[in-house]
């Protein structure tokens, strides 16, 4: 990694590069995507990763996705510039020539504050031009993947009991700590909301996806069939630090000295598109009608409006689109009217049942950004406590000896119509859904069970897999 960084900063890097080879490799990638794209059956998107980093290994990576099968002769890389704003300029130039694309920041948790900082790359305060260009080129952000979750951090959301989920504490490729502030999506939403309320622009109005980011030519796999990320380097329980070594290290440690044990198992992108084609999926990306999961194939619907249909309406989804807005959209507040939110989550048939569904709210009050987590629907007939805004414990448990989970507890789907008890139409606000499964074994516990050893005491034995929707933003009336 250090050699790549040094090469990218060398004044001779373009002299050393053979651009004919680069063009050939890139054209092969584009041709492969076009060759395997089968509209209606299998969509292959043309794309690549822009691997910029800050001066001290702060991760600034983006995945660049093109709408169609046409792409520039060369991708824009960190060798041209490590400044993401230069990437956006390149994308704008391509757009003017008919090549539409978007970039998706990922692993913001490893950016040590640079991904969502309050200045631009040069240190100047953000302004409306920056916000407009960033949102034009980066309408989405990654919220979870193998290298951890980027929703929020316990240091940023101390009142969120579920904030400590797959926290990867380091920068990418090195064991320097990553500063939470400026690195997590929810805080970026809150900062963007403050800027919108005070200055009239918001550079952090992202929809969300999940990803695997696997480097082993496959998907990352679920917790109980974890294929890991970097091929031979973390291909089994010992190499990724979940199972004791056959022979202790020279310093007496019994586990591999690695940071791979801080990584998760997977992430998955969900898109509400009209059809399985490049154009339809890309357009859903653009309108931010997207969601991300920690790996399972959960589904979430999220709508808001002032004339929402009943949950038992046979055309509920159609009426929700007609009378309201879906995830990723803006809703104009109406004085003396409280909008209704339709929340509907379905479990992955091959994963654990659902435990609860939550709505996470952020708002600006008296010039300060605030957040609150509401449980809005509970499994097993549970009722949300009016004071704590929490569901009761549904009693689901995990048997760590074999990773079996409680049978007959939890829900296949959870659906509700909800109104914010503290809604104020005059406040800038956002709302997004987070739904939690019953607890299940983490990949590291599965490794230990299969090896016949006790799980590591310093690692979580269980996790609650989850899904996050893109937000709906409330704009106060004029």
C-alpha positions as a Markdown table, in Angstrom:
| # | Residue | x | y | z |
|---|---|---|---|---|
| 1 | Unk | 0.0 | 0.0 | 0.0 |
| 2 | Unk | 2.8 | 2.4 | 0.9 |
| 3 | Unk | 4.5 | 1.7 | -2.5 |
| 4 | Unk | 1.3 | 2.4 | -4.3 |
| 5 | Unk | 0.9 | 5.7 | -2.4 |
| 6 | Unk | 4.5 | 6.7 | -3.1 |
| 7 | Unk | 4.1 | 5.9 | -6.8 |
| 8 | Unk | 0.9 | 7.9 | -7.0 |
| 9 | Unk | 2.7 | 10.9 | -5.5 |
| 10 | Unk | 5.8 | 10.7 | -7.7 |
| 11 | Unk | 6.2 | 13.4 | -10.3 |
| 12 | Unk | 7.3 | 10.7 | -12.7 |
| 13 | Unk | 4.3 | 8.5 | -12.4 |
| 14 | Unk | 2.9 | 9.4 | -15.8 |
| 15 | Unk | 6.3 | 9.0 | -17.3 |
| 16 | Unk | 6.5 | 5.5 | -15.9 |
| 17 | Unk | 3.0 | 4.5 | -16.9 |
| 18 | Unk | 2.4 | 2.8 | -20.3 |
| 19 | Unk | -1.0 | 4.3 | -21.2 |
| 20 | Unk | -1.5 | 1.9 | -24.1 |
| 21 | Unk | -1.5 | -1.0 | -21.7 |
| 22 | Unk | -3.9 | 0.9 | -19.4 |
| 23 | Unk | -6.2 | 1.6 | -22.4 |
| 24 | Unk | -6.2 | -2.0 | -23.4 |
| 25 | Unk | -7.0 | -3.2 | -19.9 |
| 26 | Unk | -9.8 | -0.7 | -19.5 |
| 27 | Unk | -11.3 | -1.5 | -22.9 |
| 28 | Unk | -11.3 | -5.2 | -21.9 |
| 29 | Unk | -13.3 | -4.3 | -18.8 |
| 30 | Unk | -15.8 | -2.3 | -20.7 |
| 31 | Unk | -16.1 | -5.0 | -23.4 |
| 32 | Unk | -16.7 | -7.7 | -20.7 |
| 33 | Unk | -19.5 | -5.7 | -19.1 |
| 34 | Unk | -21.2 | -5.0 | -22.4 |
| 35 | Unk | -20.7 | -8.7 | -23.5 |
| 36 | Unk | -22.4 | -10.0 | -20.4 |
| 37 | Unk | -25.1 | -7.4 | -20.0 |
| 38 | Unk | -28.5 | -9.2 | -20.7 |
| 39 | Unk | -31.3 | -6.7 | -20.2 |
| 40 | Unk | -34.2 | -8.1 | -18.1 |
| 41 | Unk | -32.1 | -11.0 | -16.9 |
| 42 | Unk | -28.6 | -9.9 | -15.8 |
| 43 | Unk | -27.4 | -6.3 | -15.6 |
| 44 | Unk | -23.6 | -5.7 | -15.9 |
| 45 | Unk | -22.6 | -2.1 | -15.2 |
| 46 | Unk | -19.5 | -0.5 | -16.5 |
| 47 | Unk | -17.5 | 0.8 | -13.6 |
| 48 | Unk | -14.2 | 1.0 | -11.7 |
| 49 | Unk | -12.8 | 2.1 | -8.4 |
| 50 | Unk | -11.1 | 5.5 | -7.8 |
| 51 | Unk | -8.7 | 4.8 | -5.0 |
| 52 | Unk | -7.7 | 8.3 | -3.7 |
| 53 | Unk | -6.3 | 8.6 | -0.2 |
| 54 | Unk | -5.5 | 11.6 | 2.0 |
| 55 | Unk | -1.9 | 12.4 | 3.1 |
| 56 | Unk | -2.1 | 10.1 | 6.1 |
| 57 | Unk | -3.9 | 7.1 | 4.6 |
| 58 | Unk | -7.4 | 8.6 | 5.0 |
| 59 | Unk | -9.6 | 6.6 | 2.7 |
| 60 | Unk | -11.3 | 8.6 | -0.1 |
| 61 | Unk | -12.2 | 5.8 | -2.4 |
| 62 | Unk | -15.2 | 6.0 | -4.8 |
| 63 | Unk | -16.8 | 3.5 | -7.1 |
| 64 | Unk | -17.6 | 5.1 | -10.4 |
| 65 | Unk | -20.6 | 3.7 | -12.3 |
| 66 | Unk | -21.6 | 4.6 | -15.9 |
| 67 | Unk | -25.2 | 4.6 | -17.0 |
| 68 | Unk | -24.6 | 2.9 | -20.4 |
| 69 | Unk | -22.1 | 0.9 | -22.3 |
| 70 | Unk | -20.0 | 3.8 | -23.5 |
| 71 | Unk | -17.1 | 5.1 | -21.4 |
| 72 | Unk | -14.0 | 7.3 | -21.8 |
| 73 | Unk | -10.8 | 5.8 | -23.3 |
| 74 | Unk | -9.2 | 6.0 | -19.9 |
| 75 | Unk | -10.6 | 6.1 | -16.4 |
| 76 | Unk | -9.7 | 9.0 | -14.1 |
| 77 | Unk | -7.4 | 7.6 | -11.3 |
| 78 | Unk | -5.5 | 8.8 | -8.3 |
| 79 | Unk | -2.5 | 9.0 | -10.7 |
| 80 | Unk | -4.1 | 12.0 | -12.3 |
| 81 | Unk | -5.2 | 13.5 | -9.0 |
| 82 | Unk | -6.0 | 12.4 | -5.4 |
| 83 | Unk | -8.5 | 15.2 | -5.1 |
| 84 | Unk | -12.1 | 13.9 | -5.5 |
| 85 | Unk | -13.2 | 17.3 | -6.8 |
| 86 | Unk | -11.0 | 16.7 | -9.8 |
| 87 | Unk | -12.8 | 13.4 | -10.3 |
| 88 | Unk | -16.1 | 15.3 | -10.3 |
| 89 | Unk | -14.8 | 17.8 | -12.9 |
| 90 | Unk | -13.8 | 14.9 | -15.1 |
| 91 | Unk | -17.3 | 13.3 | -14.7 |
| 92 | Unk | -18.9 | 16.7 | -15.6 |
| 93 | Unk | -16.8 | 16.9 | -18.7 |
| 94 | Unk | -17.8 | 13.3 | -19.7 |
| 95 | Unk | -21.4 | 14.2 | -19.0 |
| 96 | Unk | -21.2 | 17.1 | -21.4 |
| 97 | Unk | -20.0 | 14.6 | -24.0 |
| 98 | Unk | -23.0 | 12.2 | -23.4 |
| 99 | Unk | -21.3 | 9.8 | -20.9 |
| 100 | Unk | -23.4 | 9.9 | -17.7 |
| 101 | Unk | -21.9 | 8.5 | -14.5 |
| 102 | Unk | -22.0 | 8.7 | -10.7 |
| 103 | Unk | -19.5 | 8.0 | -8.0 |
| 104 | Unk | -20.3 | 6.3 | -4.7 |
| 105 | Unk | -18.0 | 7.0 | -1.7 |
| 106 | Unk | -17.2 | 3.9 | 0.3 |
| 107 | Unk | -15.5 | 3.0 | 3.5 |
| 108 | Unk | -16.0 | 6.5 | 4.9 |
| 109 | Unk | -15.4 | 4.9 | 8.3 |
| 110 | Unk | -11.7 | 4.6 | 7.3 |
| 111 | Unk | -11.4 | 8.2 | 6.1 |
| 112 | Unk | -10.4 | 9.7 | 9.5 |
| 113 | Unk | -12.7 | 12.6 | 9.0 |
| 114 | Unk | -11.9 | 13.5 | 5.4 |
| 115 | Unk | -14.9 | 12.0 | 3.6 |
| 116 | Unk | -17.4 | 14.3 | 5.2 |
| 117 | Unk | -15.3 | 17.2 | 6.4 |
| 118 | Unk | -16.7 | 20.8 | 6.6 |
| 119 | Unk | -14.2 | 22.2 | 4.2 |
| 120 | Unk | -13.2 | 21.3 | 0.6 |
| 121 | Unk | -10.0 | 19.4 | -0.3 |
| 122 | Unk | -8.1 | 22.7 | -0.2 |
| 123 | Unk | -9.4 | 23.6 | 3.2 |
| 124 | Unk | -11.9 | 26.3 | 2.1 |
| 125 | Unk | -15.4 | 26.4 | 3.7 |
| 126 | Unk | -18.1 | 24.5 | 1.7 |
| 127 | Unk | -20.4 | 26.5 | -0.4 |
| 128 | Unk | -23.4 | 26.0 | -2.7 |
| 129 | Unk | -21.3 | 25.4 | -5.8 |
| 130 | Unk | -19.5 | 22.6 | -4.0 |
| 131 | Unk | -22.7 | 21.1 | -2.7 |
| 132 | Unk | -24.3 | 21.2 | -6.2 |
| 133 | Unk | -21.4 | 19.6 | -7.9 |
| 134 | Unk | -21.0 | 16.9 | -5.2 |
| 135 | Unk | -24.7 | 15.9 | -5.3 |
| 136 | Unk | -24.7 | 15.9 | -9.1 |
| 137 | Unk | -21.8 | 13.4 | -9.1 |
| 138 | Unk | -22.3 | 11.6 | -5.8 |
| 139 | Unk | -26.0 | 11.0 | -5.0 |
| 140 | Unk | -25.3 | 7.8 | -3.1 |
| 141 | Unk | -23.0 | 6.7 | -0.3 |
| 142 | Unk | -22.1 | 3.2 | 1.0 |
| 143 | Unk | -23.4 | 2.5 | 4.5 |
| 144 | Unk | -22.0 | -1.1 | 5.1 |
| 145 | Unk | -19.5 | -3.5 | 3.6 |
| 146 | Unk | -16.8 | -6.1 | 4.6 |
| 147 | Unk | -14.6 | -3.3 | 6.1 |
| 148 | Unk | -17.3 | -2.3 | 8.6 |
| 149 | Unk | -20.4 | -0.2 | 8.8 |
| 150 | Unk | -20.5 | 3.5 | 8.2 |
| 151 | Unk | -23.9 | 4.4 | 9.6 |
| 152 | Unk | -22.8 | 5.8 | 12.9 |
| 153 | Unk | -20.3 | 5.4 | 15.8 |
| 154 | Unk | -20.9 | 5.2 | 19.6 |
| 155 | Unk | -18.8 | 8.3 | 20.0 |
| 156 | Unk | -21.2 | 10.2 | 17.6 |
| 157 | Unk | -24.5 | 8.6 | 18.7 |
| 158 | Unk | -24.1 | 7.8 | 22.4 |
| 159 | Unk | -27.9 | 7.4 | 22.9 |
| 160 | Unk | -28.2 | 4.8 | 20.1 |
| 161 | Unk | -27.9 | 1.3 | 21.7 |
| 162 | Unk | -27.2 | -0.2 | 18.3 |
| 163 | Unk | -24.5 | 2.2 | 17.1 |
| 164 | Unk | -21.7 | -0.2 | 17.9 |
| 165 | Unk | -22.2 | -2.5 | 14.9 |
| 166 | Unk | -19.1 | -3.7 | 13.0 |
| 167 | Unk | -17.0 | -0.7 | 13.9 |
| 168 | Unk | -13.7 | -0.9 | 12.0 |
| 169 | Unk | -11.5 | 1.4 | 14.0 |
| 170 | Unk | -8.6 | 1.8 | 11.6 |
| 171 | Unk | -7.8 | 3.6 | 8.3 |
| 172 | Unk | -7.6 | 1.4 | 5.3 |
| 173 | Unk | -4.5 | -0.7 | 4.9 |
| 174 | Unk | -2.8 | 0.5 | 8.1 |
| 175 | Unk | -3.3 | 0.4 | 11.8 |
| 176 | Unk | -3.6 | 4.1 | 12.4 |
| 177 | Unk | -6.9 | 5.0 | 14.2 |
| 178 | Unk | -9.6 | 6.5 | 12.1 |
| 179 | Unk | -11.2 | 9.6 | 13.6 |
| 180 | Unk | -15.0 | 9.1 | 13.9 |
| 181 | Unk | -16.0 | 12.7 | 13.4 |
| 182 | Unk | -16.4 | 13.4 | 9.7 |
| 183 | Unk | -16.3 | 9.6 | 8.8 |
| 184 | Unk | -19.9 | 8.4 | 9.3 |
| 185 | Unk | -23.0 | 8.9 | 7.3 |
| 186 | Unk | -25.5 | 9.9 | 10.0 |
| 187 | Unk | -23.3 | 12.7 | 11.2 |
| 188 | Unk | -22.8 | 13.9 | 7.6 |
| 189 | Unk | -26.6 | 14.0 | 7.2 |
| 190 | Unk | -26.8 | 16.1 | 10.4 |
| 191 | Unk | -24.1 | 18.5 | 9.3 |
| 192 | Unk | -25.7 | 18.8 | 5.9 |
| 193 | Unk | -29.0 | 19.6 | 7.5 |
| 194 | Unk | -27.4 | 22.4 | 9.5 |
| 195 | Unk | -25.8 | 23.8 | 6.4 |
| 196 | Unk | -29.2 | 23.7 | 4.6 |
| 197 | Unk | -31.0 | 25.4 | 7.5 |
| 198 | Unk | -28.3 | 28.1 | 7.9 |
| 199 | Unk | -26.9 | 28.6 | 4.4 |
| 200 | Unk | -29.3 | 27.1 | 2.0 |
| 201 | Unk | -27.2 | 24.2 | 0.6 |
| 202 | Unk | -26.6 | 20.6 | 1.6 |
| 203 | Unk | -23.6 | 18.6 | 0.2 |
| 204 | Unk | -24.5 | 15.5 | 2.1 |
| 205 | Unk | -28.0 | 14.5 | 0.9 |
| 206 | Unk | -27.0 | 10.9 | 0.0 |
| 207 | Unk | -29.0 | 7.8 | -0.6 |
| 208 | Unk | -27.5 | 4.6 | 0.7 |
| 209 | Unk | -26.3 | 1.2 | -0.6 |
| 210 | Unk | -24.4 | -1.7 | 0.9 |
| 211 | Unk | -21.5 | -3.5 | -0.9 |
| 212 | Unk | -19.2 | -6.5 | -0.5 |
| 213 | Unk | -15.9 | -4.9 | -1.6 |
| 214 | Unk | -14.5 | -8.4 | -1.9 |
| 215 | Unk | -11.0 | -8.8 | -3.5 |
| 216 | Unk | -11.3 | -12.5 | -4.1 |
| 217 | Unk | -13.3 | -12.5 | -7.3 |
| 218 | Unk | -16.6 | -13.4 | -5.6 |
| 219 | Unk | -19.2 | -12.1 | -3.3 |
| 220 | Unk | -18.3 | -11.9 | 0.4 |
| 221 | Unk | -20.7 | -14.6 | 1.6 |
| 222 | Unk | -23.0 | -14.6 | 4.7 |
| 223 | Unk | -21.9 | -14.9 | 8.3 |
| 224 | Unk | -22.2 | -18.7 | 8.3 |
| 225 | Unk | -20.3 | -19.1 | 5.0 |
| 226 | Unk | -17.8 | -16.3 | 5.2 |
| 227 | Unk | -15.4 | -16.2 | 2.2 |
| 228 | Unk | -13.6 | -13.1 | 3.6 |
| 229 | Unk | -12.0 | -10.4 | 1.5 |
| 230 | Unk | -8.4 | -10.6 | 0.5 |
| 231 | Unk | -8.0 | -14.1 | -0.8 |
| 232 | Unk | -5.2 | -16.2 | 0.8 |
| 233 | Unk | -4.4 | -13.5 | 3.3 |
| 234 | Unk | -7.6 | -14.0 | 5.3 |
| 235 | Unk | -8.9 | -17.2 | 3.8 |
| 236 | Unk | -9.5 | -19.2 | 7.0 |
| 237 | Unk | -10.2 | -18.6 | 10.7 |
| 238 | Unk | -6.6 | -18.5 | 11.8 |
| 239 | Unk | -5.5 | -16.0 | 9.1 |
| 240 | Unk | -8.4 | -13.7 | 10.0 |
| 241 | Unk | -7.8 | -13.9 | 13.7 |
| 242 | Unk | -10.9 | -15.8 | 14.9 |
| 243 | Unk | -9.2 | -19.2 | 15.7 |
| 244 | Unk | -6.0 | -19.8 | 17.7 |
| 245 | Unk | -2.8 | -20.4 | 15.8 |
| 246 | Unk | -1.4 | -23.9 | 15.8 |
| 247 | Unk | 1.8 | -22.4 | 17.1 |
| 248 | Unk | 1.8 | -19.2 | 19.3 |
| 249 | Unk | 3.5 | -16.1 | 17.9 |
| 250 | Unk | 7.0 | -15.2 | 19.1 |
| 251 | Unk | 5.5 | -12.7 | 21.6 |
| 252 | Unk | 3.2 | -15.4 | 23.0 |
| 253 | Unk | 0.0 | -14.3 | 21.3 |
| 254 | Unk | -2.2 | -17.1 | 20.3 |
| 255 | Unk | -4.1 | -15.3 | 17.6 |
| 256 | Unk | -2.8 | -14.0 | 14.2 |
| 257 | Unk | -1.7 | -10.4 | 14.7 |
| 258 | Unk | -4.2 | -8.8 | 12.2 |
| 259 | Unk | -6.9 | -6.2 | 11.8 |
| 260 | Unk | -9.0 | -8.5 | 9.7 |
| 261 | Unk | -10.9 | -9.5 | 12.8 |
| 262 | Unk | -12.4 | -6.0 | 12.9 |
| 263 | Unk | -14.1 | -6.5 | 9.5 |
| 264 | Unk | -17.6 | -7.7 | 8.9 |
| 265 | Unk | -18.9 | -10.4 | 6.5 |
| 266 | Unk | -20.7 | -8.5 | 3.8 |
| 267 | Unk | -22.9 | -5.7 | 2.5 |
| 268 | Unk | -25.6 | -5.7 | -0.1 |
| 269 | Unk | -27.1 | -3.0 | -2.3 |
| 270 | Unk | -30.9 | -2.8 | -2.8 |
| 271 | Unk | -32.6 | -0.8 | -5.6 |
| 272 | Unk | -36.2 | -0.2 | -6.4 |
| 273 | Unk | -36.1 | -0.1 | -10.2 |
| 274 | Unk | -38.9 | -0.7 | -12.7 |
| 275 | Unk | -36.9 | -3.3 | -14.5 |
| 276 | Unk | -33.6 | -5.2 | -14.5 |
| 277 | Unk | -31.8 | -3.0 | -17.0 |
| 278 | Unk | -28.8 | -0.6 | -16.8 |
| 279 | Unk | -30.9 | 2.4 | -17.5 |
| 280 | Unk | -33.6 | 1.6 | -14.9 |
| 281 | Unk | -31.2 | 0.6 | -12.2 |
| 282 | Unk | -29.0 | 3.7 | -12.8 |
| 283 | Unk | -32.1 | 6.0 | -12.7 |
| 284 | Unk | -33.1 | 4.5 | -9.4 |
| 285 | Unk | -29.6 | 5.3 | -8.2 |
| 286 | Unk | -30.0 | 8.8 | -9.3 |
| 287 | Unk | -33.3 | 9.3 | -7.5 |
| 288 | Unk | -31.8 | 7.6 | -4.4 |
| 289 | Unk | -34.6 | 5.0 | -4.2 |
| 290 | Unk | -32.0 | 2.6 | -2.7 |
| 291 | Unk | -31.2 | 0.8 | 0.5 |
| 292 | Unk | -28.3 | -1.1 | 2.0 |
| 293 | Unk | -28.1 | -4.2 | 4.1 |
| 294 | Unk | -25.3 | -5.8 | 6.2 |
| 295 | Unk | -25.5 | -8.9 | 4.0 |
| 296 | Unk | -28.9 | -10.5 | 4.1 |
| 297 | Unk | -31.4 | -10.0 | 1.3 |
| 298 | Unk | -33.9 | -8.0 | 3.4 |
| 299 | Unk | -36.2 | -5.5 | 1.7 |
| 300 | Unk | -37.5 | -2.2 | 2.9 |
| 301 | Unk | -40.2 | 0.2 | 1.6 |
| 302 | Unk | -40.4 | 3.7 | 3.0 |
| 303 | Unk | -42.9 | 6.5 | 2.0 |
| 304 | Unk | -44.0 | 9.8 | 3.5 |
| 305 | Unk | -46.9 | 12.1 | 2.7 |
| 306 | Unk | -49.9 | 13.9 | 3.9 |
| 307 | Unk | -52.5 | 11.6 | 2.4 |
| 308 | Unk | -51.1 | 8.1 | 2.7 |
| 309 | Unk | -53.2 | 5.0 | 2.0 |
| 310 | Unk | -54.2 | 2.5 | 4.6 |
| 311 | Unk | -51.9 | -0.5 | 5.1 |
| 312 | Unk | -54.5 | -2.9 | 4.0 |
| 313 | Unk | -55.2 | -1.0 | 0.7 |
| 314 | Unk | -54.8 | -3.5 | -2.2 |
| 315 | Unk | -53.0 | -0.7 | -4.1 |
| 316 | Unk | -51.0 | 0.6 | -1.2 |
| 317 | Unk | -47.7 | 0.9 | -3.0 |
| 318 | Unk | -49.3 | 2.6 | -6.1 |
| 319 | Unk | -51.2 | 5.1 | -3.9 |
| 320 | Unk | -48.1 | 5.8 | -1.8 |
| 321 | Unk | -46.2 | 6.8 | -4.9 |
| 322 | Unk | -49.1 | 8.9 | -6.2 |
| 323 | Unk | -49.9 | 10.7 | -2.9 |
| 324 | Unk | -46.5 | 10.9 | -1.3 |
| 325 | Unk | -42.7 | 10.4 | -1.8 |
| 326 | Unk | -40.5 | 7.3 | -1.5 |
| 327 | Unk | -37.1 | 6.9 | 0.1 |
| 328 | Unk | -34.5 | 9.3 | -1.3 |
| 329 | Unk | -37.0 | 12.1 | -1.8 |
| 330 | Unk | -37.9 | 15.5 | -0.3 |
| 331 | Unk | -41.3 | 16.2 | 1.2 |
| 332 | Unk | -42.4 | 19.8 | 1.7 |
| 333 | Unk | -43.7 | 20.3 | 5.2 |
| 334 | Unk | -47.3 | 21.6 | 5.7 |
| 335 | Unk | -48.2 | 23.9 | 8.6 |
| 336 | Unk | -50.4 | 22.2 | 11.2 |
| 337 | Unk | -50.2 | 18.8 | 9.3 |
| 338 | Unk | -48.1 | 15.9 | 10.5 |
| 339 | Unk | -47.0 | 13.6 | 7.6 |
| 340 | Unk | -47.5 | 9.9 | 7.8 |
| 341 | Unk | -44.7 | 7.4 | 7.1 |
| 342 | Unk | -45.3 | 4.0 | 5.7 |
| 343 | Unk | -42.6 | 1.5 | 6.8 |
| 344 | Unk | -42.6 | -2.1 | 5.5 |
| 345 | Unk | -39.7 | -4.5 | 5.9 |
| 346 | Unk | -39.5 | -8.1 | 4.8 |
| 347 | Unk | -36.9 | -10.6 | 6.0 |
| 348 | Unk | -34.4 | -12.6 | 4.0 |
| 349 | Unk | -36.0 | -16.1 | 3.7 |
| 350 | Unk | -32.5 | -17.6 | 4.5 |
| 351 | Unk | -31.7 | -15.4 | 7.4 |
| 352 | Unk | -33.0 | -14.7 | 11.0 |
| 353 | Unk | -36.5 | -13.3 | 11.6 |
| 354 | Unk | -37.0 | -9.6 | 12.2 |
| 355 | Unk | -37.0 | -8.2 | 15.7 |
| 356 | Unk | -37.9 | -4.6 | 15.3 |
| 357 | Unk | -38.1 | -1.7 | 12.8 |
| 358 | Unk | -36.8 | 1.8 | 13.7 |
| 359 | Unk | -37.1 | 5.2 | 12.3 |
| 360 | Unk | -34.0 | 7.4 | 12.8 |
| 361 | Unk | -34.7 | 11.1 | 12.9 |
| 362 | Unk | -32.3 | 14.0 | 12.5 |
| 363 | Unk | -33.4 | 17.7 | 12.8 |
| 364 | Unk | -32.2 | 21.2 | 13.4 |
| 365 | Unk | -33.5 | 23.0 | 16.5 |
| 366 | Unk | -32.3 | 26.4 | 17.7 |
| 367 | Unk | -29.3 | 26.1 | 15.3 |
| 368 | Unk | -28.2 | 22.7 | 16.6 |
| 369 | Unk | -28.5 | 19.3 | 14.9 |
| 370 | Unk | -30.1 | 16.6 | 16.9 |
| 371 | Unk | -31.0 | 12.9 | 16.5 |
| 372 | Unk | -33.4 | 10.4 | 17.9 |
| 373 | Unk | -34.1 | 6.7 | 17.3 |
| 374 | Unk | -37.7 | 5.6 | 17.4 |
| 375 | Unk | -38.8 | 1.9 | 17.5 |
| 376 | Unk | -41.9 | 2.0 | 15.3 |
| 377 | Unk | -43.0 | -1.6 | 15.1 |
| 378 | Unk | -42.2 | -4.7 | 17.2 |
| 379 | Unk | -42.2 | -8.4 | 16.5 |
| 380 | Unk | -44.3 | -11.0 | 18.4 |
| 381 | Unk | -47.0 | -8.6 | 19.3 |
| 382 | Unk | -44.7 | -6.2 | 21.3 |
| 383 | Unk | -45.9 | -2.7 | 21.9 |
| 384 | Unk | -43.5 | 0.3 | 21.7 |
| 385 | Unk | -43.1 | 1.9 | 25.2 |
| 386 | Unk | -44.3 | 5.5 | 24.9 |
| 387 | Unk | -41.6 | 6.8 | 27.2 |
| 388 | Unk | -38.5 | 4.9 | 26.0 |
| 389 | Unk | -39.7 | 4.6 | 22.4 |
| 390 | Unk | -38.4 | 1.0 | 22.5 |
| 391 | Unk | -39.9 | -2.4 | 21.8 |
| 392 | Unk | -39.8 | -5.0 | 24.6 |
| 393 | Unk | -37.3 | -7.9 | 24.4 |
| 394 | Unk | -38.9 | -10.5 | 22.2 |
| 395 | Unk | -36.9 | -13.3 | 24.0 |
| 396 | Unk | -34.9 | -14.5 | 21.0 |
| 397 | Unk | -31.6 | -16.0 | 22.0 |
| 398 | Unk | -28.5 | -17.6 | 20.3 |
| 399 | Unk | -26.9 | -20.9 | 21.4 |
| 400 | Unk | -23.2 | -20.1 | 21.1 |
| 401 | Unk | -22.2 | -23.7 | 21.2 |
| 402 | Unk | -23.7 | -24.5 | 17.8 |
| 403 | Unk | -25.0 | -21.1 | 16.6 |
| 404 | Unk | -28.7 | -22.2 | 16.6 |
| 405 | Unk | -31.3 | -19.5 | 17.2 |
| 406 | Unk | -34.7 | -19.5 | 18.9 |
| 407 | Unk | -37.4 | -21.0 | 16.8 |
| 408 | Unk | -40.8 | -19.4 | 16.4 |
| 409 | Unk | -39.7 | -16.0 | 17.6 |
| 410 | Unk | -39.5 | -12.9 | 15.3 |
| 411 | Unk | -41.4 | -11.8 | 12.2 |
| 412 | Unk | -41.2 | -12.6 | 8.5 |
| 413 | Unk | -42.3 | -9.0 | 7.8 |
| 414 | Unk | -43.2 | -5.9 | 9.8 |
| 415 | Unk | -45.3 | -3.1 | 8.5 |
| 416 | Unk | -46.7 | 0.1 | 10.1 |
| 417 | Unk | -48.0 | 3.6 | 9.5 |
| 418 | Unk | -46.2 | 6.0 | 11.8 |
| 419 | Unk | -46.2 | 9.7 | 12.7 |
| 420 | Unk | -43.5 | 11.6 | 14.5 |
| 421 | Unk | -44.9 | 12.5 | 17.9 |
| 422 | Unk | -42.5 | 15.5 | 18.0 |
| 423 | Unk | -43.0 | 16.7 | 14.4 |
| 424 | Unk | -42.5 | 20.4 | 13.7 |
| 425 | Unk | -43.2 | 21.5 | 10.1 |
| 426 | Unk | -40.8 | 24.5 | 10.6 |
| 427 | Unk | -37.8 | 22.4 | 11.2 |
| 428 | Unk | -35.4 | 20.9 | 8.6 |
| 429 | Unk | -35.4 | 17.1 | 9.2 |
| 430 | Unk | -34.6 | 13.7 | 7.8 |
| 431 | Unk | -35.9 | 10.3 | 8.5 |
| 432 | Unk | -34.6 | 6.9 | 7.6 |
| 433 | Unk | -35.4 | 3.3 | 8.4 |
| 434 | Unk | -33.2 | 0.8 | 10.2 |
| 435 | Unk | -34.6 | -2.7 | 10.7 |
| 436 | Unk | -32.9 | -5.3 | 12.9 |
| 437 | Unk | -33.0 | -9.1 | 12.8 |
| 438 | Unk | -32.9 | -11.3 | 15.9 |
| 439 | Unk | -29.4 | -11.9 | 17.1 |
| 440 | Unk | -27.3 | -14.5 | 15.3 |
| 441 | Unk | -23.7 | -15.7 | 15.3 |
| 442 | Unk | -21.0 | -13.4 | 13.9 |
| 443 | Unk | -18.7 | -14.9 | 11.2 |
| 444 | Unk | -15.9 | -15.2 | 13.8 |
| 445 | Unk | -18.1 | -17.3 | 16.1 |
| 446 | Unk | -19.0 | -19.6 | 13.3 |
| 447 | Unk | -15.2 | -20.0 | 12.7 |
| 448 | Unk | -14.7 | -20.9 | 16.3 |
| 449 | Unk | -17.6 | -23.3 | 16.5 |
| 450 | Unk | -16.3 | -25.1 | 13.4 |
| 451 | Unk | -12.8 | -25.3 | 14.8 |
| 452 | Unk | -14.1 | -26.6 | 18.1 |
| 453 | Unk | -12.7 | -23.7 | 20.2 |
| 454 | Unk | -14.2 | -21.0 | 22.3 |
| 455 | Unk | -15.0 | -17.7 | 20.5 |
| 456 | Unk | -12.5 | -14.9 | 21.2 |
| 457 | Unk | -13.5 | -13.0 | 24.4 |
| 458 | Unk | -12.5 | -9.6 | 22.8 |
| 459 | Unk | -14.8 | -10.0 | 19.8 |
| 460 | Unk | -18.5 | -9.8 | 19.5 |
| 461 | Unk | -20.0 | -13.3 | 19.5 |
| 462 | Unk | -23.3 | -12.3 | 18.0 |
| 463 | Unk | -24.6 | -9.5 | 15.8 |
| 464 | Unk | -28.0 | -8.2 | 14.6 |
| 465 | Unk | -28.0 | -8.0 | 10.9 |
| 466 | Unk | -29.8 | -5.0 | 9.6 |
| 467 | Unk | -31.1 | -3.0 | 6.7 |
| 468 | Unk | -31.0 | 0.8 | 6.2 |
| 469 | Unk | -33.2 | 2.8 | 3.9 |
| 470 | Unk | -32.3 | 6.0 | 2.1 |
| 471 | Unk | -33.7 | 9.0 | 4.0 |
| 472 | Unk | -36.7 | 11.2 | 3.3 |
| 473 | Unk | -35.9 | 14.8 | 3.9 |
| 474 | Unk | -38.5 | 17.3 | 5.2 |
| 475 | Unk | -38.2 | 20.9 | 3.9 |
| 476 | Unk | -40.1 | 23.6 | 5.9 |
| 477 | Unk | -42.7 | 25.5 | 4.0 |
| 478 | Unk | -41.8 | 29.0 | 2.8 |
